[in-house]
Amino acid sequence: MSPASSSPPPPWDVRRPPRADGSVFLVTGGNTGIGYFVAEQLSSTGATVVLGSRSPAKAEAAMGSIRARVPDAQVRAVRLDLADLASLPSTVESLAVDRLDAVVHNAGVALDDPPRQETGDGHELMFGTNHLGHFALTRWLMPLLSAATAARVVTMGSFAAKSERLDLDDLQSRNEYRAKRTYGRSKLAQMYFGMELDRRLRATGSPVMSVVAHPGGALDSLTPSRPPVHVRTAGARLGAAPAALLVQGKDAGAWPAVRAVLDPAVRGGELWGPRVFGLRGEPRREPVWDHLAAPSAAARLWDASRELTGTSWECLG
């Protein structure tokens, strides 16, 4: 072995991610918030980045912002509505690619107050969009992911899920609905899915990996402006200054997911988040939360999700 080949890889630099020319990445909800910054940062690698968005106008604005900051960015959009399960196969077809190197499951709905709302399919809106939509989308993406050399499914969870526990007998929050708790549980369900997906992929010898990430504490008021996608006022910047000791902006909140997509050292079944108390700082691999490491709960959720979405996963069960 030559000295060069035995050299350790350079330290991870969040502002200089490695090149990924020729790769194709899909970012759900890539038109706003953390998803926008995931897309912007991935675009800087030379990859083709596809924004999945419900709003063509918002996707167009996001693409314009990315192109203004990333010379020669290869970015485009597809219409994606995770609350409409029947539309997902046609969304995948509209990608018009023969393989997909990674998908970042970032899109989501967060409601602050009652009343409880439902998708057109009759599922509680946050659980149905954040979890069930991504669960079904991944099934339809699997042929494209399997066609890549070593594709990755990166599921963006939430630090809010750390204090939540799933009620497997009331996944739709019919018995007792509290908006913030239901949101946290929907993100926990996503994270369970990411872990269970990797277990099933490993069991079949698939080259596809599933990784879970979370952004820590990411506030709009600490996020740099990207007009017209996001505009931070001077007042918001000054008012948020004390919070910067504990949390960060959404640009930094994107770092764990971007590293999960690009870093060759990342492995399936890992959890990535911010370095400082899981709330802010550069991305690092962190221990999988105890309640997230329960395979029996994840398997029950998988079976329930398969039934609720009407999807057959064939070899993955």
Secondary structure, DSSP 4 states (H G I P E B T S, - for coil): --TTTTSPPPPP-TTSPPP-TT-EEEEETTTSHHHHHHHHHHHTTT-EEEEEES-HHHHHHHHHHHHHHSTT-EEEEEE--TT-GGGHHHHHHHT--S--SEEEE-------SPSP-B-TTSSBHHIIIIIIIHHHHHHHHHHHHHTSSS-EEEEE--GGGGG----TT-TT--SS--HHHHHHHHHHHHHHHHHHHHHHHHHTT-S-EEEEE---SEEGGGSPPBTTTB---HHHHHHTGGGGGT-EEHHHHTHHHHHHHH-TT--TT-EEEEEETTTEEEEEEEPPPGGGG-HHHHHHHHHHHHHHHT---GGG-
